[in-house]
Amino acid sequence: MSAVRPSFERIAFFGTPEFSVPSLAALDSVGRRPIVVVSQPARRAGRGNRLVEPPVARWAQAHGVDLLQPTTVRSDEFLGRLGAMELDLAVVAAYGKIFPSGLLELPSWGCLNVHASLLPAWRGASPIQAAIAAGETVTGVTTMVMEEGLDTGPILLREEVAIGPLETAGELAPRLAAAGGRLLVHTLDGLEAGDVEPRPQCEAAASYAPMLRPEDGVVDWDREAGEIVCRVRAYEPWPGSRTSLRGEAIRIAAARPVASFPGPDRGNGRDRPGAFLGCREVEGIGRAAVVRCGGSSALALDRVQRPGRRPVSGVDLANGLRLTVGERFGARA
């Protein structure tokens, strides 16, 4: 961005999922409605395999804002259409595609990104999940100037957001999205007033959050209980945490580490990770279905789900299946 004080009158907004909507709505609420909204195309979803518009596209349609949904942001046709709009700025919030240099350089004042982490921590596609999986208690949102590197551009503003001890990614994301909308408005106001200056990121402190895959949700019972629980929280609602029991897939929607638990029981396989230790009274939790994890740790299953069934407590699962002590979750047939 230039040292000359900017003015943002002609803004393009790029975003796709629900996380993007609060940033778009925040711009609109302070009289900065974008002249065009760019979203990824509708996708087929659900049992009927129907075309479903992304949340950002639905917002633009409902508010009468021009909407573009290119299959690629690299096409000459798309770049030509944007170029003809003489944009001052492009604002990006979870659009989901890498921008080429031609797009980054198209607006007079470049492109600004709302990122769901405290950069340089957790650059990449899944910063919310990565922060929870790492056991962090604080994350946040950052506004930054975009460049060709992966979330490497200069930082503008940051806002911290606490992570609740049992909070899932699905619960944290809306709070971060709302914070991102507020921070975006403060950032544009500050840039125009000359109160906000870009500052470089510290490369030595950078960490990365790659795109999640379905297989990331498979529970590794050799891990410590606390680490497993953080991953369960991180991967809820997607890709979900799953294991197997008696050859059947089991989804673990919620679990808690058992703070104080005796050392490994001996006999009947009860000292092996993934072993069911029975339904026991656990301090601070109550009666719970307890499973052995790595390092002689254990966790309590709060909410689980069998295929085609409704979610139930771990105790209800154990009682319904008449689990015996020593049976293993995740064991190969």
C-alpha positions, 0 to 999 in steps of 0.5 A: 500500500502507498504512503499516500492516504487511501480512500476506499469507495469502490470495494470488491468483496471475495468470500464463500462460506458462513465465516465470510458473511459477518465481514461483508455485513459489517462493511454494509452496516457502515456504508461501505457496501461493495460494488461487487461480491465474488463467491465460488460457484454453487455446489451440489450437496445433500441427499438430493444432490441439489445445487446449493449457493454459498452463504456469501452468494445468498447474502449478495442476492438478498441485498441486491449486490452484483454477484460474480461466481467465476470457476477460476479467478485467473481467467482473462474474462474475469480479470477484465470485468474486474479491471473495468470496475476501477476498484480501490480495494479488494477485501477477502475473507475465506474465499478459498482460492489462491490469488494470482499476481494479476488479481492482487495488483488490480485494485488501486490499493491492493487486496486486504485479507481477514484471517482467522488466526493471530498471524504469523501463527497458523497460516493456511486453510484451517487456522481455527482447527489448528489452534484448537488441536494444538491445545491453545487457549487464545487465538484471534483474527488478523487483517493483512495486506495480501501478497503472493505468499501463503498468508505472508503479507504485512499485518495491519491489525489483530484482535485476540479471542479466548478459546473456551476449554471445551469449545469446538471449531464449529462453536469458535468460528462464528465468534471469530467471524464476528470479530473479523467483521469488527476488525475489518471496519477498524482497519479500513477506518484506520488506513484512511485516517493514517492511524494504521501502518502495515508491519512485516510478519516474523517469519521465525514465529510462523506456523502452518495449518494445511487443508484438512482431509477426512482421514485427519479425523481418525482417532489415534489412541496412542496419543495422550488423552488431552491431545485426543480431546483437543483434536475431537474439538478441533474436528467438530463438525468437520471432518469429525472424529471417528474410530471403530468398534466391533467393525462399526464406525463410531463418531466421537462428537465430544470427550473430556480427559480424565484428570485423575486416573489410576495407572494401567489396569493389568489383564484383559487388555485393559492397559492397551490404548483404545481399551474400554475401561468400563463405566465409572464415576469420574471426579468432576464428570460423573458416571462416564464411559472411560477409554484408555489412551497413550501414556496411561492417560484416559478420556471420558466419552461424552457424546458418540454416534453410530451410523444412522443413529442419533447421538448418545452418551458414552454410557448409553453406548456402552450399555446398549452394546453391552461392552466388556472391559478390555474391548478396544476402540480402533482395533483392526478386525 
